[in-house]
Structures are given as structure tokens and as C-alpha cells.
Amino acid sequence: MPKVLPINSRLQKLLQKYSLQTKFEKQIKLLSENPGHPSLNLELLEPKIYGIYSIRINRKFRALLIFRKDKQVIEILNVTVHYR
């Protein structure tokens, strides 16, 4: 089961601003328990050599992350708006 590193204060403020804390925490729990869970919509972004993934927080927002140390540690890089 991968360990998720704590997020920085900038991301915490962003989650609070858009009232995403509860949904974010739920998705992060799912990610740490089962990275392949369908509701995460885990996706490797282009260019793939950078190893940056995206997971769904809700219909509008995505979290960008990387897997470190042979996928045993997850670092959340950013929370972004996902345009369709």
C-alpha cells in the first residue's frame, strides 16, 4: 500500500477555497488503498517520460501526482481545473 506524503500549505488553501477537502481526502484514501480504483480515473499524462499522473477529485478538479521509490510513495504536486 503506497504512502501519500502530506500536501503543502498552498494546496491546502486551494482545497479550502473550492471546498474540496472532503472529496480530496476520500480520493487520496482510495489511491493509497487501491491505485487502480475506477473512480480515481488514474491517468499517466503526456509526455509519459515525466511520470506525472492525474486523478479525479470531482468532475471539475484533478490532482497531479507522481509515484516515488518504486511506487511506494505518492507525492501530490498540484490541484488543477480539468477542462473538457
MIBAPA-538834 format. One record per atom (N, C-alpha, C): residue number from 1; residue in three letters; z, y, x. Coordinates in nm, 3 decimals. Layout:
N
(atom NUM; 'ala'; (Z; Y; X))
...
This chain:
84
(atom 1; 'met'; (0.000; -0.117; 0.084))
(atom 1; 'met'; (0.000; 0.000; 0.000))
(atom 1; 'met'; (0.000; 0.124; 0.090))
(atom 2; 'pro'; (-0.101; 0.211; 0.079))
(atom 2; 'pro'; (-0.108; 0.330; 0.164))
(atom 2; 'pro'; (0.000; 0.432; 0.131))
(atom 3; 'lys'; (0.045; 0.503; 0.232))
(atom 3; 'lys'; (0.143; 0.610; 0.216))
(atom 3; 'lys'; (0.068; 0.742; 0.202))
(atom 4; 'val'; (0.110; 0.826; 0.108))
(atom 4; 'val'; (0.047; 0.957; 0.087))
(atom 4; 'val'; (0.135; 1.063; 0.152))
(atom 5; 'leu'; (0.076; 1.141; 0.243))
(atom 5; 'leu'; (0.151; 1.249; 0.309))
(atom 5; 'leu'; (0.180; 1.360; 0.209))
(atom 6; 'pro'; (0.292; 1.433; 0.228))
(atom 6; 'pro'; (0.324; 1.547; 0.140))
(atom 6; 'pro'; (0.215; 1.655; 0.150))
(atom 7; 'ile'; (0.191; 1.724; 0.038))
(atom 7; 'ile'; (0.089; 1.831; 0.039))
(atom 7; 'ile'; (0.152; 1.961; 0.089))
(atom 8; 'asn'; (0.067; 2.052; 0.136))
(atom 8; 'asn'; (0.117; 2.179; 0.188))
(atom 8; 'asn'; (0.149; 2.276; 0.073))
(atom 9; 'ser'; (0.214; 2.385; 0.107))
(atom 9; 'ser'; (0.259; 2.482; 0.005))
(atom 9; 'ser'; (0.142; 2.549; -0.067))
(atom 10; 'arg'; (0.031; 2.567; 0.001))
(atom 10; 'arg'; (-0.086; 2.628; -0.064))
(atom 10; 'arg'; (-0.137; 2.540; -0.178))
(atom 11; 'leu'; (-0.143; 2.410; -0.152))
(atom 11; 'leu'; (-0.188; 2.318; -0.256))
(atom 11; 'leu'; (-0.086; 2.308; -0.369))
(atom 12; 'gln'; (0.042; 2.312; -0.336))
(atom 12; 'gln'; (0.146; 2.310; -0.439))
(atom 12; 'gln'; (0.132; 2.430; -0.532))
(atom 13; 'lys'; (0.107; 2.548; -0.475))
(atom 13; 'lys'; (0.088; 2.669; -0.557))
(atom 13; 'lys'; (-0.036; 2.658; -0.644))
(atom 14; 'leu'; (-0.142; 2.601; -0.591))
(atom 14; 'leu'; (-0.266; 2.583; -0.667))
(atom 14; 'leu'; (-0.244; 2.488; -0.785))
(atom 15; 'leu'; (-0.172; 2.380; -0.762))
(atom 15; 'leu'; (-0.142; 2.286; -0.870))
(atom 15; 'leu'; (-0.056; 2.352; -0.978))
(atom 16; 'gln'; (0.038; 2.434; -0.937))
(atom 16; 'gln'; (0.122; 2.506; -1.033))
(atom 16; 'gln'; (0.040; 2.607; -1.111))
(atom 17; 'lys'; (-0.047; 2.677; -1.043))
(atom 17; 'lys'; (-0.128; 2.780; -1.108))
(atom 17; 'lys'; (-0.212; 2.722; -1.222))
(atom 18; 'tyr'; (-0.266; 2.603; -1.202))
(atom 18; 'tyr'; (-0.352; 2.541; -1.303))
(atom 18; 'tyr'; (-0.281; 2.431; -1.383))
(atom 19; 'ser'; (-0.149; 2.423; -1.371))
(atom 19; 'ser'; (-0.066; 2.326; -1.445))
(atom 19; 'ser'; (-0.116; 2.182; -1.425))
(atom 20; 'leu'; (-0.139; 2.148; -1.300))
(atom 20; 'leu'; (-0.192; 2.015; -1.267))
(atom 20; 'leu'; (-0.090; 1.923; -1.201))
(atom 21; 'gln'; (0.036; 1.967; -1.185))
(atom 21; 'gln'; (0.133; 1.889; -1.109))
(atom 21; 'gln'; (0.150; 1.748; -1.165))
(atom 22; 'thr'; (0.170; 1.734; -1.295))
(atom 22; 'thr'; (0.195; 1.604; -1.356))
(atom 22; 'thr'; (0.075; 1.512; -1.340))
(atom 23; 'lys'; (-0.044; 1.562; -1.371))
(atom 23; 'lys'; (-0.165; 1.480; -1.359))
(atom 23; 'lys'; (-0.191; 1.443; -1.213))
(atom 24; 'phe'; (-0.170; 1.538; -1.123))
(atom 24; 'phe'; (-0.189; 1.513; -0.980))
(atom 24; 'phe'; (-0.095; 1.402; -0.933))
(atom 25; 'glu'; (0.033; 1.412; -0.968))
(atom 25; 'glu'; (0.130; 1.312; -0.926))
(atom 25; 'glu'; (0.095; 1.173; -0.982))
(atom 26; 'lys'; (0.047; 1.169; -1.107))
(atom 26; 'lys'; (0.007; 1.041; -1.167))
(atom 26; 'lys'; (-0.109; 0.980; -1.089))
(atom 27; 'gln'; (-0.209; 1.061; -1.056))
(atom 27; 'gln'; (-0.326; 1.010; -0.983))
(atom 27; 'gln'; (-0.289; 0.969; -0.841))
(atom 28; 'ile'; (-0.200; 1.043; -0.778))
(atom 28; 'ile'; (-0.158; 1.008; -0.642))
(atom 28; 'ile'; (-0.080; 0.876; -0.644))
(atom 29; 'lys'; (0.001; 0.855; -0.746))
(atom 29; 'lys'; (0.073; 0.728; -0.758))
(atom 29; 'lys'; (-0.026; 0.612; -0.775))
(atom 30; 'leu'; (-0.126; 0.633; -0.861))
(atom 30; 'leu'; (-0.230; 0.531; -0.877))
(atom 30; 'leu'; (-0.302; 0.504; -0.745))
(atom 31; 'leu'; (-0.333; 0.611; -0.674))
(atom 31; 'leu'; (-0.404; 0.599; -0.546))
(atom 31; 'leu'; (-0.324; 0.517; -0.446))
(atom 32; 'ser'; (-0.194; 0.543; -0.438))
(atom 32; 'ser'; (-0.112; 0.470; -0.341))
(atom 32; 'ser'; (-0.094; 0.324; -0.382))
(atom 33; 'glu'; (-0.092; 0.296; -0.513))
(atom 33; 'glu'; (-0.075; 0.158; -0.560))
(atom 33; 'glu'; (-0.206; 0.079; -0.560))
(atom 34; 'asn'; (-0.316; 0.148; -0.597))
(atom 34; 'asn'; (-0.445; 0.078; -0.609))
(atom 34; 'asn'; (-0.559; 0.180; -0.591))
(atom 35; 'pro'; (-0.605; 0.201; -0.468))
(atom 35; 'pro'; (-0.713; 0.298; -0.445))
(atom 35; 'pro'; (-0.841; 0.270; -0.523))
(atom 36; 'gly'; (-0.858; 0.148; -0.571))
(atom 36; 'gly'; (-0.978; 0.114; -0.647))
(atom 36; 'gly'; (-0.963; 0.132; -0.798))
(atom 37; 'his'; (-0.854; 0.191; -0.842))
(atom 37; 'his'; (-0.831; 0.206; -0.986))
(atom 37; 'his'; (-0.944; 0.290; -1.047))
(atom 38; 'pro'; (-1.001; 0.245; -1.161))
(atom 38; 'pro'; (-1.118; 0.312; -1.220))
(atom 38; 'pro'; (-1.095; 0.459; -1.260))
(atom 39; 'ser'; (-0.974; 0.496; -1.303))
(atom 39; 'ser'; (-0.953; 0.634; -1.346))
(atom 39; 'ser'; (-0.954; 0.734; -1.231))
(atom 40; 'leu'; (-0.941; 0.685; -1.108))
(atom 40; 'leu'; (-0.945; 0.775; -0.993))
(atom 40; 'leu'; (-1.087; 0.823; -0.963))
(atom 41; 'asn'; (-1.183; 0.739; -0.994))
(atom 41; 'asn'; (-1.322; 0.770; -0.962))
(atom 41; 'asn'; (-1.336; 0.805; -0.813))
(atom 42; 'leu'; (-1.276; 0.722; -0.728))
(atom 42; 'leu'; (-1.278; 0.743; -0.583))
(atom 42; 'leu'; (-1.422; 0.741; -0.534))
(atom 43; 'glu'; (-1.458; 0.844; -0.458))
(atom 43; 'glu'; (-1.597; 0.858; -0.414))
(atom 43; 'glu'; (-1.601; 0.910; -0.271))
(atom 44; 'leu'; (-1.677; 0.846; -0.185))
(atom 44; 'leu'; (-1.700; 0.893; -0.049))
(atom 44; 'leu'; (-1.806; 1.000; -0.053))
(atom 45; 'leu'; (-1.771; 1.119; -0.002))
(atom 45; 'leu'; (-1.862; 1.233; -0.009))
(atom 45; 'leu'; (-1.959; 1.235; 0.108))
(atom 46; 'glu'; (-2.069; 1.303; 0.087))
(atom 46; 'glu'; (-2.170; 1.323; 0.192))
(atom 46; 'glu'; (-2.132; 1.443; 0.278))
(atom 47; 'pro'; (-2.158; 1.442; 0.406))
(atom 47; 'pro'; (-2.205; 1.332; 0.489))
(atom 47; 'pro'; (-2.092; 1.231; 0.510))
(atom 48; 'lys'; (-2.124; 1.106; 0.496))
(atom 48; 'lys'; (-2.026; 0.998; 0.498))
(atom 48; 'lys'; (-1.954; 0.982; 0.631))
(atom 49; 'ile'; (-2.015; 1.030; 0.739))
(atom 49; 'ile'; (-1.952; 1.014; 0.871))
(atom 49; 'ile'; (-1.818; 1.088; 0.882))
(atom 50; 'tyr'; (-1.793; 1.187; 0.795))
(atom 50; 'tyr'; (-1.667; 1.262; 0.800))
(atom 50; 'tyr'; (-1.554; 1.187; 0.729))
(atom 51; 'gly'; (-1.586; 1.091; 0.646))
(atom 51; 'gly'; (-1.483; 1.010; 0.581))
(atom 51; 'gly'; (-1.399; 1.085; 0.479))
(atom 52; 'ile'; (-1.457; 1.185; 0.413))
(atom 52; 'ile'; (-1.385; 1.261; 0.311))
(atom 52; 'ile'; (-1.415; 1.202; 0.174))
(atom 53; 'tyr'; (-1.308; 1.173; 0.102))
(atom 53; 'tyr'; (-1.318; 1.114; -0.031))
(atom 53; 'tyr'; (-1.275; 1.215; -0.137))
(atom 54; 'ser'; (-1.315; 1.188; -0.259))
(atom 54; 'ser'; (-1.277; 1.269; -0.373))
(atom 54; 'ser'; (-1.218; 1.177; -0.479))
(atom 55; 'ile'; (-1.110; 1.224; -0.545))
(atom 55; 'ile'; (-1.057; 1.153; -0.661))
(atom 55; 'ile'; (-1.045; 1.252; -0.777))
(atom 56; 'arg'; (-1.052; 1.200; -0.897))
(atom 56; 'arg'; (-1.044; 1.282; -1.017))
(atom 56; 'arg'; (-0.898; 1.310; -1.051))
(atom 57; 'ile'; (-0.867; 1.439; -1.070))
(atom 57; 'ile'; (-0.736; 1.477; -1.125))
(atom 57; 'ile'; (-0.750; 1.487; -1.276))
(atom 58; 'asn'; (-0.851; 1.560; -1.320))
(atom 58; 'asn'; (-0.889; 1.566; -1.462))
(atom 58; 'asn'; (-1.039; 1.593; -1.466))
(atom 59; 'arg'; (-1.090; 1.628; -1.584))
(atom 59; 'arg'; (-1.235; 1.648; -1.594))
(atom 59; 'arg'; (-1.286; 1.763; -1.508))
(atom 60; 'lys'; (-1.200; 1.862; -1.481))
(atom 60; 'lys'; (-1.243; 1.981; -1.409))
(atom 60; 'lys'; (-1.208; 1.979; -1.260))
(atom 61; 'phe'; (-1.098; 1.915; -1.223))
(atom 61; 'phe'; (-1.049; 1.925; -1.085))
(atom 61; 'phe'; (-1.056; 1.792; -1.012))
(atom 62; 'arg'; (-1.082; 1.803; -0.881))
(atom 62; 'arg'; (-1.086; 1.688; -0.791))
(atom 62; 'arg'; (-0.996; 1.718; -0.671))
(atom 63; 'ala'; (-0.940; 1.613; -0.613))
(atom 63; 'ala'; (-0.865; 1.624; -0.489))
(atom 63; 'ala'; (-0.950; 1.563; -0.378))
(atom 64; 'leu'; (-0.956; 1.632; -0.267))
(atom 64; 'leu'; (-1.029; 1.583; -0.150))
(atom 64; 'leu'; (-0.927; 1.523; -0.054))
(atom 65; 'leu'; (-0.959; 1.408; 0.004))
(atom 65; 'leu'; (-0.862; 1.340; 0.089))
(atom 65; 'leu'; (-0.931; 1.260; 0.197))
(atom 66; 'ile'; (-0.853; 1.221; 0.295))
(atom 66; 'ile'; (-0.900; 1.131; 0.399))
(atom 66; 'ile'; (-0.799; 1.017; 0.414))
(atom 67; 'phe'; (-0.848; 0.901; 0.456))
(atom 67; 'phe'; (-0.764; 0.788; 0.490))
(atom 67; 'phe'; (-0.747; 0.790; 0.642))
(atom 68; 'arg'; (-0.623; 0.778; 0.688))
(atom 68; 'arg'; (-0.596; 0.777; 0.832))
(atom 68; 'arg'; (-0.531; 0.644; 0.870))
(atom 69; 'lys'; (-0.536; 0.614; 0.997))
(atom 69; 'lys'; (-0.473; 0.494; 1.054))
(atom 69; 'lys'; (-0.507; 0.368; 0.976))
(atom 70; 'asp'; (-0.634; 0.335; 0.979))
(atom 70; 'asp'; (-0.683; 0.212; 0.913))
(atom 70; 'asp'; (-0.647; 0.207; 0.765))
(atom 71; 'lys'; (-0.661; 0.320; 0.698))
(atom 71; 'lys'; (-0.639; 0.334; 0.554))
(atom 71; 'lys'; (-0.495; 0.308; 0.511))
(atom 72; 'gln'; (-0.399; 0.325; 0.602))
(atom 72; 'gln'; (-0.258; 0.308; 0.568))
(atom 72; 'gln'; (-0.190; 0.441; 0.536))
(atom 73; 'val'; (-0.255; 0.552; 0.568))
(atom 73; 'val'; (-0.201; 0.685; 0.541))
(atom 73; 'val'; (-0.309; 0.769; 0.474))
(atom 74; 'ile'; (-0.271; 0.838; 0.366))
(atom 74; 'ile'; (-0.365; 0.923; 0.293))
(atom 74; 'ile'; (-0.319; 1.068; 0.307))
(atom 75; 'glu'; (-0.413; 1.155; 0.347))
(atom 75; 'glu'; (-0.384; 1.298; 0.358))
(atom 75; 'glu'; (-0.470; 1.373; 0.257))
(atom 76; 'ile'; (-0.405; 1.451; 0.170))
(atom 76; 'ile'; (-0.475; 1.533; 0.072))
(atom 76; 'ile'; (-0.516; 1.661; 0.142))
(atom 77; 'leu'; (-0.645; 1.690; 0.143))
(atom 77; 'leu'; (-0.698; 1.807; 0.212))
(atom 77; 'leu'; (-0.704; 1.930; 0.123))
(atom 78; 'asn'; (-0.749; 1.910; -0.001))
(atom 78; 'asn'; (-0.773; 2.025; -0.089))
(atom 78; 'asn'; (-0.784; 1.979; -0.233))
(atom 79; 'val'; (-0.771; 2.073; -0.323))
(atom 79; 'val'; (-0.797; 2.051; -0.467))
(atom 79; 'val'; (-0.906; 2.149; -0.503))
(atom 80; 'thr'; (-1.013; 2.098; -0.564))
(atom 80; 'thr'; (-1.130; 2.182; -0.592))
(atom 80; 'thr'; (-1.175; 2.167; -0.737))
(atom 81; 'val'; (-1.254; 2.265; -0.780))
(atom 81; 'val'; (-1.316; 2.258; -0.911))
(atom 81; 'val'; (-1.441; 2.173; -0.897))
(atom 82; 'his'; (-1.460; 2.083; -0.991))
(atom 82; 'his'; (-1.576; 1.994; -0.987))
(atom 82; 'his'; (-1.678; 2.041; -1.091))
(atom 83; 'tyr'; (-1.791; 2.090; -1.045))
(atom 83; 'tyr'; (-1.896; 2.136; -1.138))
(atom 83; 'tyr'; (-1.989; 2.022; -1.169))
(atom 84; 'arg'; (-2.027; 2.010; -1.294))
(atom 84; 'arg'; (-2.121; 1.906; -1.334))
(atom 84; 'arg'; (-2.260; 1.961; -1.343))
